Amino acid sequence: MTNLRYTMIIQWSEEDQLYLVHYPDFPWQHFITHGRTYQEAADNGQEALEGLIAVLKDQNQPIPQPSIVPILQTA
């Protein structure tokens, strides 16, 4: 499942001292995983997304369509 086209948000948590991962297309999953480095969070996020989709498929649940996030342009 390497062609997943979902927006992944990675943000630093000062409280946890970790990078937290969220997928806006799955709003019931506030933070799906984390990492000590940005790259680790991205890798863990990809793995967690694949697992989440597999579970939804196994349970015959709908899988959200990837949304398009508009790119902000500066003047």
N, C-alpha and C positions, 0 to 999 in steps of 0.2 A: 504493500500500500504506500508506495513512495510518491504517488501523484496527488496527494491530498492538498487542496488549495484553500485552506482555511487561514484566516488571519490569526496570528499568534501574537499576543501581547506579553512582553517580558519586562517586568519592572523590579527595581531594587527595593527591598524591604529593609529599612534601617533597623526596625525592631527584631526581625528574624536574622539579619545579616546574610540574606540569601536573595537570589533572583527568583521571583515568583512568575509562574506561567498561567495565562488565562486565554481562553478561546471565546470571543464574544458570541459566536454562533451557537454556543452551548451555555446559555446564561445560568443554568442551574448548577454548573460547575464553576464556582467562583475562582478558585485557583486550583488547577488540575495537578500541578507538580511544581518542582523548584530545582535549583542547582546552586552550587557554590560559585560557579563562574557563569558568564553569559552563555558560553558555548555548551556547558553542561546542562543548563536550563533549556536551551533550544533542543538539544538531543533528547532530553527527558520529555520535553513537550511533544516532540514527534512520536515518541514511543507511547506516551500516555494517550494521545489522540487516536493512534491506531487501535489501542486496547479499548478505548471508549466506543469507537465505531463498531468494533467486533462484538462487544457486549450488546449494543443496540440492535445489531443485525441478529444475533442469537435470540434476543427477546422479541423479535419482530416489531421493534419500535421504529418510528420514523427517524431518519437521519437528516438533520438540517442541511439545506443547500448552503454552500459557501456564499457569504455576502461580499459585496464589493465595497471597500472602504475608499471614499473619495480622497484623492491626494490633494493636500492643501498647497496652493501655489502662493509664493510671496511676490510682491510687486517689486 
